Amino acid sequence: MMISKFVSINIIKDWLRKPRFRKKWLIIGILIGIFPIAGILIPNYTLIIEYPTIAFFVLLFALINPWLEQGYWRGLLLDAGKDFPTWVIILYSSLLFSLSHFFLWGIFSIGNRSLQLLIVLFIMSIVWSIIRFKTNSLRWPLYSHFLVDLGNLSVFVFLNLYIPPSM
């Protein structure tokens, strides 16, 4: 059964298969995921109290966005580059991932226009790609991305209600 012209249900099942257990990659994924919760969400918890409706959309975004982004950047794109050396396709995917956030989301959001964010996104993308290859699954990158999206106040950033201090 085809979900779309590009992805069959079998490919998605393959991406979501039980990961090969590699404890260090699980820990690295969790650490990347909780960093924004500790560094952004907790110090700015008053935004959630002040805008509870928007907080709901942060949760909704965090539940949906990782599926789309990990499915594309760590699923389709890494699979499409299977004939290239692993490091080449990881760098290619990571560069495009970070530039897409900088240029596409940055059009609307001041918080997405920083060089610091571009560098952080590039590093996260490399790590998520490595985790995908090391565990042979997208599960842990999905979980980590969920935590990042939950903690980075993404919807507040997109609406320019939260502008990171370096801006």
N, CA, C and O atoms as a DFTB+ gen file, in Angstrom:
668 C
 N C O
     1  1       0.844      -1.186       0.000
     2  2       0.000       0.000       0.000
     3  2       0.882       1.239       0.000
     4  3       1.812       1.341       0.800
     5  1       0.600       2.166      -0.877
     6  2       1.360       3.410      -0.959
     7  2       0.642       4.510      -0.196
     8  3      -0.548       4.744      -0.403
     9  1       1.368       5.184       0.686
    10  2       0.813       6.351       1.371
    11  2       0.929       7.546       0.451
    12  3       0.031       8.385       0.393
    13  1       2.010       7.621      -0.252
    14  2       2.198       8.670      -1.241
    15  2       2.989       8.079      -2.396
    16  3       3.277       6.883      -2.433
    17  1       3.318       8.913      -3.301
    18  2       4.090       8.518      -4.461
    19  2       5.514       8.095      -4.051
    20  3       6.175       7.360      -4.785
    21  1       5.979       8.551      -2.894
    22  2       7.360       8.314      -2.481
    23  2       7.528       7.293      -1.361
    24  3       8.575       6.653      -1.268
    25  1       6.527       7.129      -0.518
    26  2       6.708       6.320       0.687
    27  2       5.612       5.264       0.790
    28  3       4.422       5.575       0.766
    29  1       6.038       4.022       0.903
    30  2       5.074       2.954       1.122
    31  2       4.962       2.684       2.613
    32  3       5.831       3.090       3.385
    33  1       3.920       2.014       3.015
    34  2       3.720       1.676       4.424
    35  2       4.855       0.775       4.916
    36  3       5.225       0.823       6.090
    37  1       5.402      -0.039       4.025
    38  2       6.522      -0.905       4.409
    39  2       7.782      -0.108       4.716
    40  3       8.537      -0.473       5.617
    41  1       8.017       0.970       3.984
    42  2       9.168       1.828       4.268
    43  2       8.997       2.488       5.629
    44  3       9.944       2.557       6.414
    45  1       7.798       2.971       5.909
    46  2       7.544       3.604       7.208
    47  2       7.712       2.589       8.333
    48  3       8.296       2.906       9.369
    49  1       7.210       1.377       8.140
    50  2       7.400       0.318       9.150
    51  2       8.893       0.040       9.355
    52  3       9.346      -0.174      10.480
    53  1       9.642       0.047       8.263
    54  2      11.081      -0.180       8.352
    55  2      11.756       0.941       9.154
    56  3      12.615       0.672       9.993
    57  1      11.367       2.195       8.896
    58  2      11.931       3.328       9.635
    59  2      11.623       3.227      11.128
    60  3      12.443       3.606      11.964
    61  1      10.437       2.714      11.458
    62  2       9.986       2.708      12.851
    63  2      10.211       1.378      13.566
    64  3       9.708       1.165      14.670
    65  1      10.963       0.496      12.936
    66  2      11.228      -0.797      13.587
    67  2      11.956      -0.570      14.908
    68  3      12.523       0.493      15.163
    69  1      11.919      -1.590      15.720
    70  2      12.579      -1.517      17.022
    71  2      14.060      -1.211      16.800
    72  3      14.736      -1.909      16.043
    73  1      14.562      -0.163      17.462
    74  2      15.970       0.214      17.255
    75  2      16.936      -0.843      17.782
    76  3      16.662      -1.525      18.769
    77  1      18.072      -0.959      17.097
    78  2      19.166      -1.743      17.681
    79  2      19.581      -0.969      18.920
    80  3      19.879       0.223      18.842
    81  1      19.600      -1.631      20.043
    82  2      19.860      -0.915      21.287
    83  2      21.325      -0.517      21.378
    84  3      22.225      -1.357      21.386
    85  1      21.526       0.755      21.443
    86  2      22.838       1.344      21.650
    87  2      22.639       2.413      22.716
    88  3      22.215       3.532      22.426
    89  1      22.952       2.048      23.946
    90  2      22.652       2.898      25.094
    91  2      23.187       4.316      24.927
    92  3      22.487       5.281      25.237
    93  1      24.427       4.454      24.439
    94  2      24.993       5.805      24.335
    95  2      24.204       6.674      23.366
    96  3      24.088       7.881      23.582
    97  1      23.653       6.082      22.293
    98  2      22.898       6.885      21.329
    99  2      21.538       7.265      21.888
   100  3      21.012       8.331      21.567
   101  1      20.970       6.417      22.712
   102  2      19.732       6.777      23.396
   103  2      19.977       7.941      24.344
   104  3      19.200       8.895      24.376
   105  1      21.055       7.862      25.115
   106  2      21.387       8.929      26.069
   107  2      21.674      10.246      25.343
   108  3      21.212      11.305      25.767
   109  1      22.434      10.177      24.254
   110  2      22.737      11.387      23.479
   111  2      21.450      11.997      22.932
   112  3      21.264      13.212      22.996
   113  1      20.563      11.164      22.396
   114  2      19.279      11.663      21.885
   115  2      18.451      12.328      22.965
   116  3      17.852      13.378      22.728
   117  1      18.407      11.735      24.145
   118  2      17.648      12.319      25.255
   119  2      18.274      13.637      25.695
   120  3      17.562      14.611      25.941
   121  1      19.596      13.675      25.797
   122  2      20.273      14.916      26.205
   123  2      20.007      16.056      25.226
   124  3      19.740      17.187      25.634
   125  1      20.081      15.750      23.936
   126  2      19.758      16.778      22.933
   127  2      18.315      17.224      23.099
   128  3      18.002      18.408      22.975
   129  1      17.443      16.272      23.379
   130  2      16.023      16.586      23.522
   131  2      15.696      17.419      24.742
   132  3      14.828      18.289      24.678
   133  1      16.378      17.169      25.865
   134  2      16.020      17.908      27.082
   135  2      16.755      19.243      27.216
   136  3      16.372      20.077      28.036
   137  1      17.787      19.450      26.433
   138  2      18.518      20.717      26.511
   139  2      17.598      21.931      26.343
   140  3      17.670      22.851      27.158
   141  1      16.728      21.973      25.309
   142  2      15.836      23.138      25.184
   143  2      14.824      23.241      26.324
   144  3      14.407      24.342      26.682
   145  1      14.427      22.106      26.893
   146  2      13.483      22.164      28.013
   147  2      14.142      22.873      29.189
   148  3      13.534      23.731      29.829
   149  1      15.391      22.505      29.465
   150  2      16.102      23.116      30.586
   151  2      16.536      24.545      30.281
   152  3      16.481      25.412      31.154
   153  1      16.967      24.794      29.045
   154  2      17.533      26.095      28.719
   155  2      16.555      27.142      28.219
   156  3      16.826      28.339      28.310
   157  1      15.413      26.701      27.687
   158  2      14.464      27.655      27.098
   159  2      13.104      27.591      27.787
   160  3      12.598      28.611      28.256
   161  1      12.508      26.397      27.851
   162  2      11.150      26.276      28.378
   163  2      11.060      26.654      29.856
   164  3      10.244      27.496      30.231
   165  1      11.878      26.045      30.685
   166  2      11.784      26.290      32.134
   167  2      12.014      27.762      32.487
   168  3      11.235      28.319      33.260
   169  1      13.070      28.425      31.942
   170  2      13.248      29.842      32.289
   171  2      12.133      30.755      31.761
   172  3      11.986      31.886      32.225
   173  1      11.359      30.269      30.803
   174  2      10.308      31.094      30.196
   175  2       8.920      30.512      30.404
   176  3       8.021      30.734      29.593
   177  1       8.746      29.777      31.479
   178  2       7.467      29.118      31.751
   179  2       6.302      30.112      31.830
   180  3       5.154      29.721      31.618
   181  1       6.570      31.376      32.126
   182  2       5.485      32.366      32.226
   183  2       4.771      32.563      30.893
   184  3       3.602      32.948      30.874
   185  1       5.452      32.306      29.781
   186  2       4.783      32.390      28.476
   187  2       3.642      31.390      28.394
   188  3       2.588      31.690      27.834
   189  1       3.849      30.209      28.948
   190  2       2.812      29.174      28.914
   191  2       1.639      29.577      29.792
   192  3       0.486      29.320      29.448
   193  1       1.926      30.202      30.916
   194  2       0.860      30.673      31.800
   195  2       0.116      31.835      31.155
   196  3      -1.109      31.919      31.235
   197  1       0.862      32.730      30.516
   198  2       0.261      33.909      29.892
   199  2      -0.533      33.568      28.631
   200  3      -1.540      34.212      28.337
   201  1      -0.084      32.564      27.893
   202  2      -0.726      32.179      26.633
   203  2      -1.055      30.684      26.633
   204  3      -0.426      29.930      25.890
   205  1      -2.012      30.234      27.436
   206  2      -2.284      28.791      27.519
   207  2      -2.764      28.184      26.198
   208  3      -2.479      27.019      25.918
   209  1      -3.472      28.941      25.401
   210  2      -3.937      28.411      24.109
   211  2      -2.748      28.134      23.199
   212  3      -2.704      27.109      22.518
   213  1      -1.794      29.043      23.192
   214  2      -0.608      28.842      22.355
   215  2       0.202      27.665      22.882
   216  3       0.808      26.929      22.103
   217  1       0.215      27.485      24.195
   218  2       0.917      26.342      24.780
   219  2       0.344      25.029      24.246
   220  3       1.082      24.069      24.025
   221  1      -0.960      24.992      24.042
   222  2      -1.593      23.807      23.442
   223  2      -1.026      23.562      22.045
   224  3      -0.772      22.418      21.669
   225  1      -0.830      24.624      21.283
   226  2      -0.303      24.475      19.926
   227  2       1.175      24.080      19.921
   228  3       1.637      23.436      18.978
   229  1       1.920      24.457      20.960
   230  2       3.295      23.979      21.094
   231  2       3.283      22.459      21.221
   232  3       4.059      21.766      20.563
   233  1       2.398      21.949      22.071
   234  2       2.282      20.500      22.253
   235  2       1.853      19.825      20.952
   236  3       2.417      18.800      20.569
   237  1       0.874      20.386      20.285
   238  2       0.404      19.829      19.018
   239  2       1.525      19.824      17.973
   240  3       1.724      18.836      17.266
   241  1       2.242      20.924      17.890
   242  2       3.369      21.031      16.963
   243  2       4.430      19.977      17.294
   244  3       4.969      19.324      16.401
   245  1       4.721      19.821      18.593
   246  2       5.739      18.855      19.023
   247  2       5.316      17.412      18.718
   248  3       6.170      16.545      18.528
   249  1       4.030      17.156      18.671
   250  2       3.548      15.809      18.350
   251  2       3.574      15.517      16.848
   252  3       3.747      14.366      16.448
   253  1       3.406      16.541      16.020
   254  2       3.305      16.340      14.573
   255  2       4.616      16.579      13.831
   256  3       5.011      15.769      12.992
   257  1       5.284      17.677      14.132
   258  2       6.463      18.094      13.376
   259  2       7.584      17.055      13.301
   260  3       8.137      16.861      12.218
   261  1       7.948      16.379      14.394
   262  2       9.034      15.393      14.280
   263  2       8.762      14.296      13.253
   264  3       9.689      13.825      12.593
   265  1       7.524      13.892      13.113
   266  2       7.181      12.861      12.124
   267  2       7.477      13.358      10.715
   268  3       8.028      12.626       9.893
   269  1       7.110      14.600      10.443
   270  2       7.320      15.152       9.106
   271  2       8.804      15.387       8.836
   272  3       9.326      14.992       7.793
   273  1       9.472      16.030       9.778
   274  2      10.866      16.365       9.540
   275  2      11.780      15.144       9.578
   276  3      12.630      14.989       8.701
   277  1      11.624      14.282      10.567
   278  2      12.484      13.099      10.623
   279  2      12.168      12.167       9.452
   280  3      13.068      11.542       8.892
   281  1      10.904      12.078       9.091
   282  2      10.531      11.251       7.947
   283  2      11.194      11.715       6.668
   284  3      11.609      10.903       5.842
   285  1      11.291      13.025       6.508
   286  2      11.923      13.550       5.294
   287  2      13.449      13.549       5.400
   288  3      14.131      12.912       4.597
   289  1      13.987      14.275       6.406
   290  2      15.436      14.492       6.490
   291  2      16.217      13.237       6.871
   292  3      17.289      12.992       6.318
   293  1      15.702      12.440       7.802
   294  2      16.426      11.239       8.229
   295  2      15.855       9.977       7.603
   296  3      16.487       8.923       7.676
   297  1      14.691      10.052       6.995
   298  2      14.090       8.906       6.326
   299  2      14.362       8.948       4.832
   300  3      15.282       8.299       4.334
   301  1      13.556       9.716       4.134
   302  2      13.649       9.769       2.672
   303  2      15.021      10.201       2.163
   304  3      15.590       9.549       1.288
   305  1      15.552      11.287       2.700
   306  2      16.794      11.820       2.160
   307  2      17.991      10.901       2.438
   308  3      18.821      10.685       1.556
   309  1      18.080      10.364       3.653
   310  2      19.191       9.451       3.936
   311  2      19.064       8.162       3.124
   312  3      20.064       7.621       2.653
   313  1      17.840       7.674       2.962
   314  2      17.644       6.480       2.124
   315  2      18.004       6.760       0.664
   316  3      18.594       5.910      -0.004
   317  1      17.655       7.938       0.173
   318  2      17.936       8.289      -1.218
   319  2      19.441       8.376      -1.477
   320  3      19.895       8.187      -2.606
   321  1      20.208       8.662      -0.428
   322  2      21.655       8.786      -0.585
   323  2      22.429       7.542      -0.231
   324  3      23.621       7.621       0.065
   325  1      21.778       6.391      -0.254
   326  2      22.439       5.150       0.176
   327  2      23.635       4.769      -0.691
   328  3      24.478       3.981      -0.262
   329  1      23.721       5.317      -1.910
   330  2      24.855       5.014      -2.784
   331  2      26.057       5.908      -2.512
   332  3      27.140       5.675      -3.050
   333  1      25.873       6.930      -1.681
   334  2      26.964       7.835      -1.319
   335  2      27.601       7.366      -0.010
   336  3      26.982       6.619       0.748
   337  1      28.825       7.798       0.255
   338  2      29.391       7.501       1.576
   339  2      28.487       8.086       2.668
   340  3      27.912       9.160       2.495
   341  1      28.368       7.379       3.781
   342  2      27.463       7.789       4.854
   343  2      27.731       9.220       5.306
   344  3      26.794       9.994       5.500
   345  1      28.994       9.574       5.473
   346  2      29.313      10.915       5.968
   347  2      28.874      11.994       4.975
   348  3      28.495      13.091       5.388
   349  1      28.919      11.703       3.691
   350  2      28.507      12.688       2.681
   351  2      27.001      12.942       2.771
   352  3      26.566      14.094       2.788
   353  1      26.217      11.887       2.829
   354  2      24.763      12.066       2.871
   355  2      24.325      12.671       4.202
   356  3      23.344      13.414       4.242
   357  1      25.032      12.368       5.292
   358  2      24.713      12.991       6.587
   359  2      24.976      14.489       6.519
   360  3      24.135      15.281       6.943
   361  1      26.127      14.889       5.994
   362  2      26.436      16.323       5.888
   363  2      25.469      17.031       4.942
   364  3      25.017      18.141       5.223
   365  1      25.157      16.387       3.825
   366  2      24.225      16.960       2.850
   367  2      22.849      17.171       3.480
   368  3      22.285      18.263       3.400
   369  1      22.318      16.134       4.099
   370  2      21.007      16.214       4.737
   371  2      21.007      17.265       5.857
   372  3      20.060      18.040       5.986
   373  1      22.065      17.284       6.654
   374  2      22.140      18.198       7.783
   375  2      22.258      19.648       7.324
   376  3      21.659      20.542       7.922
   377  1      23.019      19.878       6.281
   378  2      23.150      21.232       5.744
   379  2      21.804      21.726       5.225
   380  3      21.399      22.852       5.513
   381  1      21.116      20.885       4.463
   382  2      19.807      21.279       3.935
   383  2      18.778      21.470       5.053
   384  3      17.964      22.391       4.995
   385  1      18.813      20.604       6.071
   386  2      17.910      20.721       7.218
   387  2      18.099      22.068       7.910
   388  3      17.128      22.784       8.154
   389  1      19.338      22.409       8.224
   390  2      19.582      23.651       8.950
   391  2      19.300      24.874       8.077
   392  3      18.732      25.852       8.563
   393  1      19.679      24.840       6.816
   394  2      19.396      25.978       5.932
   395  2      17.900      26.160       5.698
   396  3      17.424      27.289       5.575
   397  1      17.158      25.058       5.635
   398  2      15.702      25.187       5.439
   399  2      15.063      25.904       6.630
   400  3      14.152      26.713       6.450
   401  1      15.531      25.614       7.831
   402  2      14.994      26.303       9.004
   403  2      15.388      27.776       9.003
   404  3      14.582      28.650       9.325
   405  1      16.627      28.033       8.639
   406  2      17.138      29.401       8.641
   407  2      16.423      30.265       7.598
   408  3      15.970      31.369       7.900
   409  1      16.328      29.751       6.371
   410  2      15.760      30.565       5.300
   411  2      14.237      30.488       5.205
   412  3      13.588      31.507       4.970
   413  1      13.657      29.309       5.383
   414  2      12.202      29.199       5.263
   415  2      11.488      29.730       6.497
   416  3      10.619      30.596       6.389
   417  1      11.854      29.209       7.687
   418  2      11.197      29.679       8.909
   419  2      11.667      31.080       9.275
   420  3      10.918      31.846       9.882
   421  1      12.892      31.419       8.916
   422  2      13.439      32.728       9.240
   423  2      12.731      33.881       8.556
   424  3      12.841      35.025       8.996
   425  1      12.008      33.594       7.486
   426  2      11.235      34.641       6.806
   427  2      10.197      35.228       7.749
   428  3       9.956      36.435       7.748
   429  1       9.589      34.372       8.548
   430  2       8.504      34.781       9.429
   431  2       8.944      35.039      10.864
   432  3       8.284      35.774      11.599
   433  1      10.049      34.439      11.257
   434  2      10.411      34.418      12.658
   435  2      11.799      34.994      12.903
   436  3      12.793      34.490      12.379
   437  1      11.857      36.040      13.692
   438  2      13.136      36.650      14.046
   439  2      14.035      35.635      14.744
   440  3      15.242      35.605      14.506
   441  1      13.449      34.803      15.603
   442  2      14.214      33.829      16.369
   443  2      14.864      32.745      15.531
   444  3      15.762      32.053      16.011
   445  1      14.434      32.583      14.291
   446  2      15.019      31.561      13.419
   447  2      16.073      32.122      12.478
   448  3      16.527      31.425      11.570
   449  1      16.467      33.369      12.684
   450  2      17.431      34.001      11.788
   451  2      18.837      34.091      12.362
   452  3      19.677      34.799      11.807
   453  1      19.110      33.410      13.432
   454  2      20.421      33.578      14.066
   455  2      21.425      32.534      13.589
   456  3      21.068      31.402      13.265
   457  1      22.680      32.943      13.555
   458  2      23.760      32.039      13.200
   459  2      23.884      30.933      14.250
   460  3      24.190      29.787      13.920
   461  1      23.644      31.286      15.525
   462  2      23.713      30.291      16.594
   463  2      22.716      29.162      16.346
   464  3      23.049      27.987      16.503
   465  1      21.488      29.524      15.958
   466  2      20.473      28.507      15.695
   467  2      20.879      27.641      14.505
   468  3      20.700      26.423      14.528
   469  1      21.420      28.265      13.477
   470  2      21.869      27.522      12.296
   471  2      22.908      26.472      12.687
   472  3      22.848      25.335      12.218
   473  1      23.844      26.841      13.530
   474  2      24.890      25.917      13.972
   475  2      24.298      24.799      14.832
   476  3      24.631      23.629      14.642
   477  1      23.422      25.152      15.776
   478  2      22.790      24.153      16.642
   479  2      21.961      23.172      15.817
   480  3      22.028      21.965      16.048
   481  1      21.194      23.666      14.873
   482  2      20.387      22.788      14.020
   483  2      21.271      21.840      13.209
   484  3      20.948      20.663      13.051
   485  1      22.373      22.356      12.704
   486  2      23.297      21.530      11.928
   487  2      23.854      20.397      12.786
   488  3      23.905      19.248      12.348
   489  1      24.269      20.723      14.003
   490  2      24.813      19.705      14.910
   491  2      23.737      18.694      15.298
   492  3      23.986      17.489      15.273
   493  1      22.536      19.175      15.659
   494  2      21.445      18.251      16.006
   495  2      21.142      17.322      14.845
   496  3      20.932      16.125      15.043
   497  1      21.118      17.857      13.651
   498  2      20.805      17.045      12.478
   499  2      21.858      15.967      12.250
   500  3      21.526      14.832      11.910
   501  1      23.114      16.319      12.434
   502  2      24.184      15.324      12.298
   503  2      23.991      14.212      13.328
   504  3      24.068      13.028      13.001
   505  1      23.739      14.608      14.571
   506  2      23.568      13.609      15.636
   507  2      22.350      12.735      15.360
   508  3      22.430      11.514      15.497
   509  1      21.214      13.336      14.970
   510  2      20.028      12.536      14.671
   511  2      20.278      11.576      13.512
   512  3      19.783      10.450      13.523
   513  1      21.040      12.011      12.518
   514  2      21.371      11.136      11.387
   515  2      22.244       9.974      11.842
   516  3      22.022       8.831      11.445
   517  1      23.229      10.266      12.668
   518  2      24.095       9.201      13.180
   519  2      23.276       8.215      14.007
   520  3      23.438       7.001      13.882
   521  1      22.392       8.752      14.855
   522  2      21.534       7.869      15.658
   523  2      20.695       6.983      14.747
   524  3      20.545       5.791      15.014
   525  1      20.155       7.543      13.690
   526  2      19.346       6.753      12.751
   527  2      20.173       5.603      12.170
   528  3      19.696       4.471      12.086
   529  1      21.434       5.901      11.764
   530  2      22.273       4.850      11.193
   531  2      22.722       3.841      12.248
   532  3      22.748       2.639      11.982
   533  1      23.071       4.315      13.430
   534  2      23.592       3.417      14.470
   535  2      22.506       2.499      15.041
   536  3      22.793       1.364      15.421
   537  1      21.271       2.981      15.100
   538  2      20.186       2.177      15.670
   539  2      19.339       1.507      14.596
   540  3      18.522       0.636      14.897
   541  1      19.535       1.915      13.338
   542  2      18.773       1.391      12.213
   543  2      17.275       1.661      12.366
   544  3      16.441       0.850      11.966
   545  1      16.953       2.810      12.951
   546  2      15.555       3.163      13.197
   547  2      15.430       4.675      13.336
   548  3      16.397       5.367      13.653
   549  1      14.225       5.172      13.093
   550  2      13.937       6.597      13.314
   551  2      13.305       6.867      14.677
   552  3      13.034       8.020      15.012
   553  1      13.072       5.835      15.456
   554  2      12.362       6.039      16.732
   555  2      13.052       7.032      17.650
   556  3      12.418       7.974      18.123
   557  1      14.344       6.840      17.912
   558  2      15.012       7.722      18.873
   559  2      15.184       9.138      18.338
   560  3      15.034      10.087      19.108
   561  1      15.494       9.327      17.049
   562  2      15.483      10.704      16.547
   563  2      14.092      11.357      16.659
   564  3      13.989      12.554      16.928
   565  1      13.038      10.575      16.454
   566  2      11.679      11.103      16.623
   567  2      11.435      11.547      18.058
   568  3      10.927      12.644      18.289
   569  1      11.791      10.713      19.019
   570  2      11.581      11.049      20.428
   571  2      12.389      12.290      20.810
   572  3      11.886      13.187      21.486
   573  1      13.635      12.327      20.372
   574  2      14.497      13.461      20.686
   575  2      13.950      14.745      20.068
   576  3      13.927      15.791      20.717
   577  1      13.514      14.665      18.825
   578  2      12.960      15.828      18.129
   579  2      11.683      16.309      18.827
   580  3      11.445      17.512      18.931
   581  1      10.870      15.371      19.302
   582  2       9.670      15.736      20.059
   583  2      10.054      16.577      21.272
   584  3       9.462      17.629      21.514
   585  1      11.040      16.115      22.029
   586  2      11.474      16.855      23.217
   587  2      12.015      18.237      22.848
   588  3      11.743      19.221      23.537
   589  1      12.778      18.304      21.764
   590  2      13.314      19.601      21.313
   591  2      12.167      20.544      20.973
   592  3      12.151      21.690      21.422
   593  1      11.212      20.071      20.186
   594  2      10.093      20.931      19.791
   595  2       9.230      21.328      20.986
   596  3       8.678      22.429      21.009
   597  1       9.110      20.468      21.955
   598  2       8.356      20.794      23.162
   599  2       9.072      21.874      23.965
   600  3       8.438      22.788      24.492
   601  1      10.379      21.764      24.053
   602  2      11.136      22.672      24.903
   603  2      11.581      23.968      24.278
   604  3      11.936      24.902      24.997
   605  1      11.574      24.059      22.958
   606  2      12.125      25.270      22.344
   607  2      11.103      26.376      22.115
   608  3      11.411      27.392      21.491
   609  1       9.898      26.180      22.614
   610  2       8.840      27.198      22.487
   611  2       8.613      27.581      21.023
   612  3       8.396      28.750      20.704
   613  1       8.665      26.590      20.147
   614  2       8.627      26.820      18.709
   615  2       7.480      27.709      18.248
   616  3       7.700      28.635      17.467
   617  1       6.281      27.452      18.707
   618  2       5.143      28.251      18.244
   619  2       5.279      29.695      18.738
   620  3       4.934      30.634      18.022
   621  1       5.779      29.865      19.953
   622  2       6.030      31.220      20.462
   623  2       7.088      31.923      19.614
   624  3       6.978      33.120      19.348
   625  1       8.115      31.177      19.186
   626  2       9.165      31.745      18.338
   627  2       8.589      32.107      16.969
   628  3       8.867      33.186      16.446
   629  1       7.785      31.207      16.386
   630  2       7.203      31.474      15.071
   631  2       6.307      32.716      15.095
   632  3       6.235      33.463      14.119
   633  1       5.632      32.921      16.218
   634  2       4.738      34.075      16.359
   635  2       5.467      35.320      16.857
   636  3       4.849      36.358      17.092
   637  1       6.782      35.208      17.015
   638  2       7.618      36.297      17.519
   639  2       7.186      36.773      18.903
   640  3       7.376      37.940      19.245
   641  1       6.602      35.872      19.703
   642  2       6.259      36.178      21.091
   643  2       7.442      35.877      22.012
   644  3       7.527      36.391      23.127
   645  1       8.351      35.032      21.520
   646  2       9.581      34.753      22.244
   647  2      10.735      34.915      21.278
   648  3      10.808      34.235      20.254
   649  1      11.624      35.812      21.610
   650  2      12.816      36.031      20.792
   651  2      14.008      35.670      21.672
   652  3      14.202      36.275      22.726
   653  1      14.810      34.689      21.249
   654  2      15.951      34.279      22.063
   655  2      16.832      35.471      22.428
   656  3      16.949      36.413      21.644
   657  1      17.450      35.441      23.600
   658  2      18.242      36.573      24.098
   659  2      19.370      37.025      23.184
   660  3      19.736      38.200      23.216
   661  1      19.929      36.149      22.378
   662  2      21.049      36.541      21.514
   663  2      20.623      37.409      20.344
   664  3      21.468      37.908      19.601
   665  1      19.320      37.596      20.172
   666  2      18.825      38.342      19.016
   667  2      18.959      39.811      19.255
   668  3      18.594      40.613      18.394
